């Protein structure tokens, strides 16, 4: 996998559904592929925070 492929992964949607240990492994993979991928812009961080919040909401209310 190249950095060009990794930086197009849908990290936000994955973060809504995957447990934190999977997310941690995704970060380790990013670091191995290209350490620069680890540094997110403010907009990317906001999107990731939103994805985490949505994931918690879905987990708390699975019938919705």
Backbone bond lengths (Angstrom), bond angles and torsions (degrees), N, CA, C in turn:
res aa  C-N    CA-C-N  psi(-1)  N-CA   C-N-CA  omega(-1)  CA-C   N-CA-C  phi
1 X - - - 1.443 - - 1.515 108.17 -
2 X 1.302 116.96 134.66 1.455 121.30 179.52 1.515 109.86 -101.88
3 X 1.313 116.00 164.47 1.456 120.43 177.95 1.521 110.31 -58.67
4 X 1.319 117.47 -36.84 1.458 120.93 179.25 1.515 113.01 -60.86
5 X 1.326 116.55 -33.63 1.457 120.19 177.08 1.523 111.16 -79.80
6 X 1.314 116.83 -41.87 1.453 120.73 -174.79 1.522 111.37 -65.55
7 X 1.318 117.98 -38.37 1.466 118.76 -176.08 1.517 112.98 -73.97
8 X 1.324 118.18 -1.02 1.461 121.38 175.74 1.525 112.26 -105.92
9 X 1.333 117.07 6.77 1.459 119.82 177.28 1.526 109.22 -69.60
10 X 1.324 117.46 142.59 1.470 120.48 179.96 1.523 111.17 -77.76
11 X 1.327 116.28 75.32 1.462 121.19 -173.68 1.525 111.55 -63.92
12 X 1.328 118.24 -40.57 1.467 120.60 179.57 1.511 111.92 -58.04
13 X 1.334 118.64 -57.01 1.468 119.09 178.92 1.525 113.21 -60.29
14 X 1.322 117.15 -37.01 1.465 119.43 177.88 1.525 110.56 -63.89
15 X 1.328 116.52 -37.31 1.460 120.82 -178.56 1.520 112.19 -68.77
16 X 1.324 117.20 -22.52 1.459 119.81 177.42 1.522 110.88 -72.17
17 X 1.319 117.22 -30.77 1.458 120.61 -171.43 1.525 114.28 -108.37
18 X 1.307 117.99 -27.06 1.463 120.92 -173.91 1.528 110.92 -87.01
19 X 1.327 117.67 144.96 1.470 120.57 174.61 1.528 110.67 -67.36
20 X 1.318 115.97 161.65 1.468 120.42 -175.48 1.516 113.01 -60.60
21 X 1.345 118.74 -30.51 1.462 118.89 179.77 1.524 111.02 -67.09
22 X 1.332 117.90 -33.08 1.468 121.01 176.47 1.526 108.97 -69.18
23 X 1.319 116.84 -41.69 1.463 120.17 178.00 1.524 110.75 -61.06
24 X 1.321 117.21 -40.89 1.466 121.08 178.07 1.520 111.52 -61.19
25 X 1.318 116.63 -39.89 1.464 120.30 178.21 1.528 110.75 -68.46
26 X 1.342 117.42 -33.43 1.468 120.22 176.30 1.522 110.38 -64.66
27 X 1.333 116.91 -38.41 1.467 121.06 177.88 1.527 109.55 -64.83
28 X 1.329 117.19 -43.18 1.475 120.23 177.82 1.522 111.07 -60.44
29 X 1.330 117.01 -40.30 1.458 120.35 177.80 1.520 110.73 -63.96
30 X 1.327 117.21 -43.65 1.468 120.57 178.27 1.521 110.75 -59.21
31 X 1.325 116.77 -42.45 1.461 120.44 179.43 1.525 111.12 -62.67
32 X 1.322 116.63 -37.44 1.465 120.17 -179.95 1.523 111.55 -72.23
33 X 1.336 116.99 -37.64 1.463 121.15 -178.28 1.524 110.61 -72.51
34 X 1.329 115.68 -48.74 1.465 120.47 -178.24 1.523 107.82 -163.76
35 X 1.318 118.45 107.34 1.461 120.89 -177.73 1.538 113.79 -54.51
36 X 1.314 118.55 -25.74 1.464 120.97 179.19 1.526 111.91 -66.41
37 X 1.344 117.55 -22.77 1.465 120.68 179.79 1.522 112.14 -67.00
38 X 1.318 116.33 -19.31 1.457 121.13 -178.11 1.532 112.08 -71.34
39 X 1.312 117.45 -21.94 1.462 122.08 -175.68 1.525 109.34 -92.14
40 X 1.334 115.41 110.75 1.453 120.98 -177.55 1.519 110.75 -97.72
41 X 1.322 115.58 148.71 1.462 120.97 176.25 1.529 108.31 -74.06
42 X 1.332 117.83 165.11 1.465 119.47 176.23 1.533 112.55 -56.88
43 X 1.315 117.64 -37.50 1.469 120.34 178.99 1.534 110.56 -67.24
44 X 1.323 117.22 -40.45 1.461 120.50 178.40 1.526 111.18 -66.12
45 X 1.334 116.98 -40.04 1.459 120.37 177.39 1.527 110.86 -63.68
46 X 1.327 116.97 -40.95 1.467 120.66 178.24 1.528 110.34 -63.27
47 X 1.321 117.43 -41.50 1.463 121.09 178.81 1.525 110.47 -65.21
48 X 1.324 117.27 -39.40 1.457 120.97 178.47 1.526 110.75 -66.93
49 X 1.327 117.18 -40.75 1.464 120.82 176.58 1.524 110.60 -61.58
50 X 1.324 116.99 -42.33 1.461 121.12 177.11 1.527 110.49 -61.42
51 X 1.321 116.98 -44.92 1.462 120.89 179.51 1.521 111.09 -60.09
52 X 1.329 117.12 -41.19 1.464 120.36 177.60 1.529 110.51 -63.56
53 X 1.327 116.52 -43.65 1.462 120.15 178.57 1.518 111.97 -62.05
54 X 1.319 117.02 -42.79 1.463 120.55 177.84 1.523 110.98 -64.17
55 X 1.314 116.42 -40.63 1.459 120.22 177.96 1.515 111.62 -61.13
56 X 1.337 117.30 -43.23 1.464 120.43 177.68 1.524 110.61 -63.81
57 X 1.319 116.73 -39.66 1.458 121.31 179.04 1.521 111.05 -63.79
58 X 1.318 116.63 -44.53 1.465 120.65 178.56 1.532 110.81 -62.16
59 X 1.323 116.21 -40.99 1.464 119.84 -178.99 1.522 111.13 -67.41
60 X 1.322 116.57 -36.26 1.463 120.73 -179.01 1.536 111.85 -74.93
61 X 1.325 116.88 -27.18 1.466 122.32 -176.51 1.534 110.18 -131.04
62 X 1.333 117.86 66.55 1.464 119.71 -173.29 1.529 114.93 -65.76
63 X 1.314 118.62 -18.58 1.472 119.79 -177.24 1.515 112.68 -85.18
64 X 1.305 118.45 -7.97 1.476 120.18 -178.08 1.483 111.52 -82.44
